[in-house]
Amino acid sequence: MMRFDPFRDLDRLADQLASGVRTPRMAPMDVFRIGDHYVVHLDLPGVDPGSVDLSVEDNTLTVRAHRTTRPDGEVTQVLVAERPSGEVSRQLLLGEGMDVERIEATYDHGVLTLHVPVAERSKPRRIPVSLAREEGPQVIEGSSSASSSGAPGEQQAVDAGSAG
């Protein structure tokens, strides 16, 4: 059985009033990679799904939601208020290789799940290697004031295989 301690609640209320501004609570999260996308699970229990706001700016994903724990209507006396209410917020810095245009979000049983795909340009890919062809001497045309014969505009044969 839980004992009611009015002094503990008064201390908590005094701390909140002394700080002046209530800071948003951070939602706990897990992040992991599956194949070519990242999955983020944020705990948002008791949050109205309609209050969830997601935005991306300069590769920063911001999640905001509002949790209301008080019943609607007039409350004559609060005996215990331990469940947090108010704004919940979390920011994630996304790397340059994320496809922010294709982020998907679902909310189920108090958990917000985000799927953040890796951009095509950032996915691993194979680069084919071709064999160099054996070619004979190449002829380079152009004017050179420092040619071996001293005649400007003379064609010179250059053997690419004998340089060195």
Buried (B, 14 or more C-beta within 10 A) or exposed (E): EEEEEEEEBEEEEEEEEEEEEEEEBEBEBEEEEEEEBBEBBBBBEEBEEEBBEEEBEEEEBEBBBBBEEEEEEEEEEEEEEEEEBEBBBBEBEBEEEBBBEEBEBEBEEEBBEBBBBBBEEBEEEEEEEEEEEEEEEEEEEEEEEEBEEEEEEEEEEEEEEEEE
